[in-house]
C-alpha cells in the first residue's frame, strides 16, 4: 500500500486524459496537470507564482531564486552542475574527488540566526552545495509526491497554522516551501515565515531581474508591490506561507510540457519523429523494458526504485521517509520528458547528459547502466532491472532509445524558453564580484565573502572576512577607486585606492583556527548610485605573514 497515493494520482491523470478525447491517438498524450480543489488555478495566482519563482530576493541574502536551480532550458533542472570547476557536495565520506561526490546545486554561504556568516562542517564559509541533484520543476505537477524521496507529501499542511490545507494532490505546495527556510538553499539559521513576510512586504518585486516577460511586466505595472500582487491573487494583501505555496504551485501547474515530437506522433503525425526515433520508441516499449518504470504519457511510474548506483547506506533515499527497509536506496522515477536538456542524470548527478559523445564507452552512462541491468551495488536492486545485453538489446539499440528520449521527448518550447516557459533573466547568472590580483597569505589566505548583490536600496548588504585566527583582529577596507596593479607596503599588496577607509572587525572563532567576521550596511535607495564601483579588501593579524599582516585579494563590486 506504500504507493497508493502515487497510483491514485496517476490513475486520475489517465482518466482525465481518456475523458478529454475519444480519439485513440490522443489517449496517450499528457493531460493537463491535476489541480487540488483547495487551490483552484487562476491567472492571478499563477502570475504571482511566476514572479515569486524567479525572485532572488525571496532568499535571505538576495542570491537565490527557485529558478536558480530549476531552469526550463535545462529541462527544469540546474544547468550549473557540470560547469568546469563547479563545487560539489563531497558526499558521505566528506572528501571531494571521490566516487560518492554529489553534483548538487549551489546554495548560500551559511549564516547564523543573527544573519552573520558562520562556518559549518563540510563547507566552512564556502558556498554550500545540496546533497542531491535538483529535480525538474517542468511537469512536476504530475508527481503525487515531490523530491527524490517523496518527502513532500500529497497532503499539504500549512506550516504556520499546522492545519491541513490540501487533503490530496498538494505535493507541489508541500515541496515549494522547503527551500525558502533551508539554511543550505535560501535561508539562514532560525529564518521564519515572519522574516519572509516582512521582506516581501518591503521589497520591489523582481528588483534584481531583467528581461521581464510581457505578462510579468503588465502584472507589475498594475500591481507594483507584493501586497498588491497578493491582493490581486487572493482578494486581500495578507502574505502567508500558505499563499506563497499556493501561488508557486499554481505557476508550476502551468508548466505542462505536452508538445513534444512524441505527442504529435501519437496524435497521428507520422513525420513528427524520425525513423530512428520510432525505432527507439518501439524498443523503449519492447525489449528495452523502459516503459515499465518510465510509463507514458508522463514517462514516470511515480514510484521509487534502487538502481544500484551507490551503497544505499550513503543515502537511504525513500527509506528516510517510509522507514521501511524495502525502500532502502530507492529514489523516485523521474519523468523523461525534457531529460535530453538536463546536464546530469540521477539523484546524485553522477551520470553525464544524454547524448554525451562518450556515453557509449563510459561505464557510468545511462546506456551502459541499463545494458548491465543496474549498477554494481545490488543490495535491494529494483526487480524491474534485468541485464538488457542478455535480453536481446544491443548497444546500438540503446543508442536508438537514447535518441528517442533525448530528442522526441523534448518540448521545443521548454528548450527555447517560450511561453509558458518564458521567464526573466536572473541577476545571479550574470553578475558577481570581480577579483583583483591576489593577496598575501599567512597561516591561511584571507578571503572576502562578498557574493551578495549590491544595489541601491539594499537593506543589510553584507561583506564577510575570514582568515587570521579566532580572537584576533581584522580590518575591512573599502574605497571608490583601486590600484591596478596593486601598490605595495613592503610585501603587502594594497588594492584600495586613494579614497580608502574601513572598519576594524573582531574575528570570531577558535584560537588557532581561521577567524571570521561580518560587516553590514544599508545602501541608500538612490538610483544615481547605479553604476558606481566599490572596492573591498580584507587584512588580518597573522604572525606567519611578513610584517604580521595578511591580506585578501581585492574585490570589485558594481552597484546595479
N, C-alpha and C positions, 0 to 999 in steps of 0.2 A: 504493500500500500504506500510505500515511501514516495512513489512517483505519481500519486493520484492527482495532485493539483496540476502538475505539468500535463498529464494525459487529458484531463478535462479541459484545460486551457486550449490545447492543440485541437481537441475534438470540436470545441466550439468554433475555432477558427475555420476548420474544414467544413463544418456545417454552414457557416456563413458564406464560404466560398461556393458551395454547392447551390445554396439558395439564390446566390447572386446571378447565376446564369444557368440556362438549360442546355447550353452548348457544351457537348462533351469536351471539345478542345479547350474550353476555358476553365474546366473544373480544377485543373492542377495549378492554376495561377495563384499568386499570393493575394489573399483578400486584404481589405483594409485592416489596420491594426485594431484589435479589440479595445473597447473603451469601457471602464468600470462605470456603473450607473451613478456612483457618488461623485464622479468628476467628469461630467459631460464635456465634450470637446467644443470649444468656442474659438473663433478667430482671435478674440481679445486675449484669452488665456494663452493661446499658442504663441502670439506675438510677444507677450511678456516673457514667456518661457524662452523664446529665441534670444531675446535681449539678455536675460539672466545667464543663459548658456554660454554666451560669448562675452560675458562681463568679467574682466580680470580683477576689477575692484571687489568682486564677491569674495576673493581670498583676503586673508588678513593683511598681506603685505603688497597687494596690488599686482602680483606677478602671475597668478594662475587663474584661468577660467576653466570651466568644464571642457570647453573646446580645446584647451591646450593639449589634452590627452585623447581627444575624440574628434578627429578631423575628417570630414567627408572624403576628401581627395585621397586619403589613406585608408579608405574602407571603413571609416568611423573609428579607427584606432589611432595610435600615436605614431606619427611619421618620423619622430626623432630617434627612435630606439636603436636604429642601426647606422646612425651617423658616425663618421670617424671620431674616435676619442670620446664617444658618448659614455658618461659614467654608468656603471651597472650596480645593481644590488649584489653584494658578494655571496648571498645565499646562506645556507645553514652553516658552512664552515667558516664564514667570516673573512674569507680570503678572495681577493679579486684575481681573476685569471685562472680559475679552476672550473671543473665541469659543472658545478652547481650554480654558477653565476646566473643571475636573472636579468633579462633585458626589460626592466620595468620603466616606468615613466618618471621623469624629473618632477619633484615636488618643491618644497620650500626648505630653506635653512631653518633648523629647529629654533623656536623661541619659547621662552618660559611664560608664566602667567602674567608677568609684568610687561610682556612684549619685547623683552631684551633677548638678543642672541645668546644661546646656551648650548654647549656641546652635548651630544648624545652618543651612546655606544654605536659602533659601526661607522657612523658618518661624521662624528665630531662636529665641526662647524662648516662642513661641506653641504651642498645641496643634497637632500635625501632622495632616494630612488625607491619607488614602490616595490613590494615583494612579489608582484605578479604583473604580467603584461596587461594592458588595458583592453577590455572587451570592446566590441564595436557598439557604438550608440545608434548606428543606422540599422533600422529594423528591429531594434532591441525590444520594442513593444510586443513582439510576437513570442517572447520568452515569458513563461509564468513567473519564474524567479530569476533574479539577476546576480551578477558577479560569478566568477568561475565556480564558486562553491555553493551558489544559490542562497546565500545568507540573506539577501534582500527578498523578503518573503512576499508572497501574493497578498497577504494581509498587511495593510499599511496602518501602523499605529502612529498617531500624532505624537511627536516627541515632546511637545510642550504640555499637553493635557493628559498623555498616556491613555487616550481613548482610541478605539478602533475607528479610523476614518474611512477605510475601504475594506470591506469584508472579503472580497475576492477580486483578483485582477489588478492589484496595486503594486506589482513588483517594481515598476518604474518609479513610482512615488517613494517606495522604500529605499531604492538604490540612490535616488538623486540627492538625498540629504547627507549621506555618509561623508563624502569628500569635503564638504564645506567646513565641518568641525574637525576633520582629521588633522593631527599635528604633522603628518608627513605630506599630505596633499595640498591643503589650502589654509589650515588654521594654525593655532598655537596652543600651548597648554592652557586649559581652562576656558577656551573660547565657548561662548554661549550664544543661544539664539537672540538674547537681548543685545549682544555685541553686533551680531549680523544685522539685526533690525535697525539699530541706531546708525550703522554705517549706511545702509540703503536709504534711510530717511534723509541723509545729508549730502550724498554724492550726486554728481551729474551722471546720468546713465551713459554708459559706453564712452566716458571721457577719454579713455586711452586708445580706443579702436579707431580705425579709419576705414574708408571704402564702405560706408554703411549701405546696406541694401535698400531698395526703394520702399519696401514695407516697413523696415525699421525707421528710416528717415521720416516717413509720413507719420508713423506712430509717435515718434519723439517730438515732432512738430506739434502734434495735438496734445500730447501728454509729456511734458519735458522733465518730469521728476518721477521717482519711483512711487511715491504715494499716489500720484495721479495715474500712473500705469496700473497700480493695483486696484484703484477705484474703477478704472475702465474695465478691468478683467473680472472683478468680484463685487462691484457695487459700492464699496467704500474703501477708504485709503489704508485700512489696517494691514500691516505687514506681519505675517506669521509664518512659522516653519511649514505648516500645512499648506498654505497658499503658495509658498515657494515651490514645494514639492508638486502641487497640482499644476502649476504653470510649467515647470521644467518637463514634467511627464507629458503634458499636452503638446508641447513643441515636439518632443521626440516621437509622439504618435503620428505626426505629420511626415516623418522621415521614412516613408514606405518605399523601399527600392524594388518596385514591381514592373519596371520597364527594361528588363534585360533581354538580350537576344533569345534566351531560353523561353521567356514569357511570350515573346512574339512568335517563336517557333511553335509553342504549344497552342497558341491561338489560331494556328493554321498557316502561318507564313513560313513555307518550307525553306526559303532562302535566308531566313534570319540567322541560322547557324551555318558554319562552313561544313563541308562533308567530313572533315576531320573531327569537328566538334560533335557532329551527330554520332560518329563512331565512339567518341569519348562518352557521350551521354548513354549510348546503349551499353557500353562496358560498365559505366557507373551504376546502372540499374541491374546489370547482369553479373558476370563473373567477378567484377571488381567489388561487389557487395557494399559499395559506398552508401547506397540508399537505405541500408538497414539502420544507420545512425544519422546520416545526413538526409533526412526524409523530406522529399518535396511536399509542398511548394516552398516552405521556409528553409529547407535543407538543414534541418536540425530535428532530432527527436526530443529535444528539451530534457534529456536525461543526462546521467553522469557516468563516465567511463574512465578506466585506468588504461593508458596506452603504454605503460612501462617505460616512460621517458627517464625517470629518475627514481631512486628509492622512495617509497611513499613516506618514510619517516621524515624526509626533508620538508615535505608539505603534505599533510594528510588529506587536503582537499575537502571533498564533501563530508568526510567523516568529522571534520571540525564542527559541522552544523548538525548532522544527524546523530552523531555519537555512536554510529553503527559500524562495526568492523568491516562488513561487506562493502562499505563505501570508501575504504582507505585508498588514498591516491587517486580517487576518481574526480574528474572535472567535467563541467558542463560541455556538451557538444555545441561548438559554435556554429552559427549559420555560415554556409559557404557563399552566400550572396556577397559580392564585392570582396571576397577573400583575395582575389588577384590584385587588389590595391594595397593590401597590408604589407608592411615592410618586414614583418616577422610573424611566425606562427606559434601556436600553443600557449599555454598559460605562463610559461617562463620565457617566451620569446626566443627559444633556443634554436628554432628551425628557420632557415632563410626563407625569403619570399618565394611564392610560386613562380615558376619560370626562371628561377636563378640558373644561369648558364652551367653552374657546377652541380645542379641538382641531380643529374643522372648518376654522377660518380660520388657525390657527397653521401656518406653513410647516414648522416643526420638529417637528410632531406625528407620531406613528406613522402616522396616517391618510394624511397628505399625503406622507410619505416613500415609502410603498408605491404610492400613486397615481402618483408621479413616477418610480417604478422605481429608487429609491435616492437617496442624497444627491448632492451636486454634485462630490464628489471621486472620480472614476471610474476611477482607475488601479487595476486589479485588482478591479473591481466583480464581485460574485458573478454567475455566469451564470444563477442561478435568478431573478434580479430582471429583471422587464420592466415597462414603464410600464403599470400596470393601467388608467389612464384611456384607454389605447389598446387595451385588451383587453376592452372592453365592461363595465367596472366603474365605477360612478358613485360620487360622494361619499356618497350615501345608502346604497349597497351597503356601502361601507367602514364606515359607522356601524353597520350591522347586524352586520358581522363584529366590530366593536369591542364591541358589546353582548354578543355570544356569548362572546368571550374574557373580557371583564370580569366577567361575571356567571355564565355557565353553566360556566365552568372554575374557579370559586371554591368550595373546600370550606368549608362553613359552620363546621366545627369549627376550621379554621385561623383564619378571620375572628374567631371568638369566643373563641379560646384554650381550647378544650375538649379533653379527653383524646383522643389522646396529645399534643396541642399545648398542654396546660396548663403553667403554669410559675410560679415565684416572681416577685416584683417586685424589680427591681434598685434598689439604693440610688442609683446614679448618675443614674437617670431622675427622681429626686425631690428630692435634697438637694444643696446646694453652698454655698460661702461666700456671704454677703450683703455686698455692697459698701456701705460707708457713704458719706457725702458726699465730694466729690473732694479730691485732694491739691493740691500746689503744684509746678508744673513748673519745671524749669531748662532745660538744654540739651535734655533729654528729660523725659517724665513718668515718674518712678519707678513701678514696679509690683511687686506681690506675685505670686508663683506659688504658689498655695495651694489647688489643687483636689483634693489628696489627701484622702480621707475621714478624719475624726478620730473615733476610738472607743477606749474603754478596752481596753488590750491591744495597741494598735497599736505594732509594733516599727519604729523608724526613720521616724516621722512627719516629714515634710519641709515646710518653707516656703522658697521661694526669693525673692530680691530682685534686681531689675535696675534700673539707672539710673546716674546719675553717669558715671564713666569708669573703664575698667580701670586697676588700680593704685591707685585711690582707696579711700576708706573708706565703709562703710555701717553703719547701725545698725538692727537689727530689734527693735522694741519689741513687748511683749505684755502683756496685762492681763486681769483678770477683769471689768472694767467699762469703759464707754466714755462719752465726752462726745458727746451728740447734742442739738443741733448741736455741732460741734467748738469747743473753746477755741482761742484764737489767741495765739501769741507773735510779736508783730509781724504779719507776713503769713503766718506758718507755721501751718497748721491742725493741731491736736493732737486726735486721736480717742481716744487711750488715756486711761483714767480714772485714778483715784487709786491703783490697785494696780499701776501700770505699772512694768515693769522691762525688761531687754533685753540684747542682746549686740552687741558690735562685730564686724563682718564685713569682712575684706579683700575688695575687689571684684576678681574675676578678669577677664581680657580685655585688649584692646589699649588703650593710652592714646589718648584722643580718641574712642573708641567706648564705648557704654554697657557698664558693668561688670555683673557678676552674681555671686551668692553663694548658698550653700545652708546652711540651718540644719536640724539633725536632732536629734530627741529621741525617746524612747520614752514612751508614755502608760501609766501604771500600769493593770494589769488589775483595776480596782476598779469594780464596777458602780454604786457610789454616785456616780460621776462622770457617769453618763448624764444628759443634760440640761444639763450645765454649758456656759456660753458662754465662749468665748475670743475676744479681740480682738487683732488684729495691725496694725501699721503700720510702714512702712519709711522710713528717712531716709538720704540720701546727700549727700556733698560735691558741690557743683555751683556753680562760680563764676558762672554765669549767673543763678542764682536769688538773690533778695533775701536778704541775710544769709549767702549761701554754702551754704545747705542747701535741698535739695528734698525733698518728702515725697510718699509714695504715698497713695492713698485708704486709708481704714480697711477692715478686713475682719472680719466677724463669723462665727465658726465655732462650731457647736454639736456637742458630743460626743453621739453617738447609738449 
